[in-house]
């Protein structure tokens, strides 16, 4: 099936000629040229041989009405039948054009070869945009549809490439589907053989006038595109330095983003350091255990109070900030943790991990808590209730997981500064880390404990 492209200017010329017959009681022989032009075009439009854009469908509709209104006798009945067919065709094309904005309908059409072959370049472009802009379908599904569209675009291009005017009128279609490399100079056999002026028996003078108009319009379009190309090239050369600077700036910004991304792994390194020093406790948390009644009671209480939606005011004096590193000063918490963790290095590593979590917003100090109180409470839960849900949540947090900051802060407050708030599940704890500590550390801790009680 050979197609030819009819632009808006040609349609307006045919419509103007047909409307000039309105009010004529009887058509003269020379007037029949306009009727034959209209009938020939509408017949080709119904047979999908005349290609137009969706924006020009209203002109085709006006043309069909004008033919009906200027016809008389038996010709009027034929014009009525033609009008109904044209209106039905226009309605169907508009419906398909709207439905092509749905990716599922695009898939349906592409799986029907007959319907897909009837898609115009404009409809193929619409389908391509729908596939590229869709965010719900899988990449594999979209790739398959894109390949199908490319195949039917090649078939459509094979029908229009022999017409220079059709190629010029479908530049976006050619660019989007990367068909420019197939552009070849070919005779305008479709446009010339199917030109509206040649569909009639007009005098030779009228034909020359129409062809002259089309040629001038074509030359004007070619000149416009050529000037646009030259202007764009000149603009690029004038601002070449700016483009280069912008490119270097973009590369620099990308490098900075990659550096920041790689630097974000430092927090996990500090957590890994703590896990190595705290390895003697980690194996105890791998066992599954049922949620303790004590934890369930506290969780229910917190939920009823809507602790997630309550903003807790932080006590500035006791809050550890990311700008200040928590260090050992020999106070009660330092000596207590040194007794349980066996070395100052492990205590400092635990402090560093909690500081990092606070800086990332994964824990929020409130009601007087700080890094040292968190470290002491975490150690008490791990020593006294190693298989409890509380300990597992604490371990998950230390390993980089996400927990409710308000709930974790509540567990720290519940443990109390001296750890008496953490009750053992049973009486299996027989030994004391205090008894195994050095004499000097025991004396310093007892002194700190006495000052704490005061």
C-alpha positions, 0 to 999 in steps of 0.5 A, spaced: 500 500 500 503 506 497 502 512 502 502 519 501 503 525 506 498 531 505 500 537 509 495 542 513 496 547 507 494 542 502 488 541 506 486 548 507 487 549 499 482 543 498 477 545 503 477 553 500 475 550 493 470 546 496 467 551 500 467 556 494 461 552 491 456 553 497 450 557 495 451 554 488 444 552 486 447 548 480 455 546 479 458 548 473 463 543 469 469 547 471 466 547 479 467 539 478 474 540 479 473 541 486 468 536 488 473 531 484 479 533 489 475 532 495 472 526 493 479 523 491 482 525 498 476 523 502 477 516 499 484 515 499 483 517 507 478 512 508 483 507 504 489 509 509 493 512 503 493 519 505 497 520 511 495 526 515 497 529 522 492 528 528 491 536 529 489 536 522 483 531 523 478 537 524 480 539 517 478 533 514 471 533 518 470 540 515 471 537 508 467 532 508 461 536 511 463 541 506 462 536 500 455 534 503 453 541 503 455 543 496 452 536 493 445 536 490 440 530 488 443 523 488 450 526 489 448 528 496 446 521 498 453 519 496 456 525 500 452 523 506 454 516 506 462 518 505 461 523 511 458 517 515 464 513 513 469 519 514 466 521 521 467 514 523 474 513 521 476 520 525 473 518 531 477 511 531 483 515 529 482 519 535 480 514 540 486 510 538 491 516 539 488 517 546 489 510 548 496 509 545 498 513 551 497 507 555 502 502 555 498 496 556 494 498 549 501 499 546 502 492 547 496 490 545 496 494 538 504 491 537 501 484 538 496 485 532 500 486 526 495 488 522 493 494 527 501 495 528 502 496 520 496 501 520 499 506 525 502 512 522 508 516 524 505 520 529 502 514 532 508 510 533 511 517 536 506 517 541 507 509 543 514 510 543 513 516 548 508 512 552 513 506 553 519 511 555 515 515 560 512 509 563 514 507 570 510 501 572 512 496 567 518 492 568 525 494 564 524 487 560 517 488 558 519 496 556 525 493 552 521 488 548 515 494 546 521 498 544 524 493 539 517 492 536 516 499 535 523 500 532 521 494 527 514 497 525 517 504 524 522 501 519 516 499 515 513 505 516 519 509 513 520 504 507 513 507 505 514 515 506 522 515 504 521 516 497 517 522 498 521 528 500 516 532 503 513 526 507 520 525 510 521 533 511 514 533 515 516 527 519 523 529 521 521 528 529 519 521 527 526 519 523 530 522 529 527 518 535 527 512 531 534 513 528 532 512 521 536 518 519 542 514 516 536 511 511 535 518 508 536 517 501 534 522 495 528 519 491 523 522 486 517 524 489 513 519 486 508 518 491 507 526 492 507 528 485 502 522 483 497 523 488 497 530 488 490 533 489 491 538 483 493 531 479 486 528 482 482 532 478 481 535 470 484 542 472 486 546 466 494 546 466 495 553 468 491 551 475 496 545 476 502 550 474 500 555 480 499 549 485 505 546 484 509 553 484 506 554 491 508 547 493 515 548 491 515 555 494 513 552 501 518 546 500 524 551 499 522 555 505 522 549 509 528 547 507 531 554 508 529 554 515 532 548 517 538 550 514 539 557 517 537 553 524 542 548 523 547 554 521 545 558 527 546 552 532 553 551 530 555 558 530 552 559 537 556 552 539 563 555 537 561 562 540 560 559 547 565 553 546 569 555 552 563 555 557 561 548 554 568 546 556 568 549 563 561 547 565 563 539 563 569 540 567 564 542 573 560 537 572 565 531 572 568 535 578 561 534 582 560 527 580 567 525 583 565 529 589 559 525 590 562 518 589 568 520 594 562 522 599 559 515 598 565 511 599 566 515 605 560 513 608 563 506 609 567 509 615 561 508 620 560 501 618 568 500 619 567 503 627 561 498 628 566 492 625 571 494 630 566 494 636 564 487 634 571 484 634 572 487 641 565 485 643 565 478 640 565 474 646 558 477 647 556 476 639 555 469 639 550 469 645 545 473 641 545 468 635 540 463 638 532 465 637 528 466 644 521 468 645 520 475 646 520 476 654 514 478 658 518 484 661 519 487 654 512 485 651 509 489 657 514 495 655 512 495 648 505 495 649 506 501 654 510 505 649 505 504 643 499 506 648 503 512 649 504 513 642 511 514 643 513 515 636 509 521 635 512 525 641 517 529 641 522 528 647 526 534 649 534 533 650 537 535 656 543 539 653 548 538 659 548 530 658 547 530 650 553 527 647 554 531 640 557 529 633 562 534 634 565 532 641 568 525 642 566 521 648 573 519 652 575 516 658 575 520 664 576 515 670 569 516 672 564 511 674 561 508 667 569 508 665 571 503 671 565 499 671 565 498 663 573 497 664 571 491 669 566 488 664 570 489 658 577 487 660 580 493 657 580 501 656 581 500 648 574 496 648 570 501 652 573 507 648 571 503 642 564 502 644 563 509 646 566 511 639 560 506 636 555 509 640 557 516 638 557 514 631 550 512 631 548 518 635 551 522 629 547 518 624 540 519 628 539 512 629 539 514 637 537 520 640 539 522 647 533 524 652 531 525 659 539 525 661 542 520 657 548 520 654 554 516 650 556 513 657 550 511 660 548 508 653 554 504 653 553 501 660 546 500 659 547 496 653 553 492 657 548 490 662 543 487 658 548 483 654 551 480 660 545 479 665 539 478 659 543 476 653 537 472 650 532 477 651 529 481 646 532 487 649 539 485 648 537 482 640 535 489 639 541 493 642 545 488 638 542 489 631 543 497 633 550 496 634 551 492 627 548 497 623 540 495 624 535 500 625 531 500 631 526 505 634 530 511 638 525 512 643 524 505 645 532 504 645 532 510 650 527 507 654 531 501 655 537 505 657 533 509 662 530 503 665 537 499 666 538 505 671 545 508 672 548 502 676 544 497 672 539 495 677 534 495 672 536 489 668 533 483 672 536 476 670 532 471 667 534 466 672 539 465 677 545 462 673 549 468 674 554 465 679 561 469 677 562 477 678 567 480 673 568 485 679 572 479 683 576 478 677 578 485 676 585 488 679 585 491 686 587 498 683 581 498 679 576 495 684 578 500 689 577 506 684 570 503 682 568 503 689 570 510 690 566 512 683 560 508 686 560 511 692 560 518 689 554 516 685 550 514 690 551 520 694 
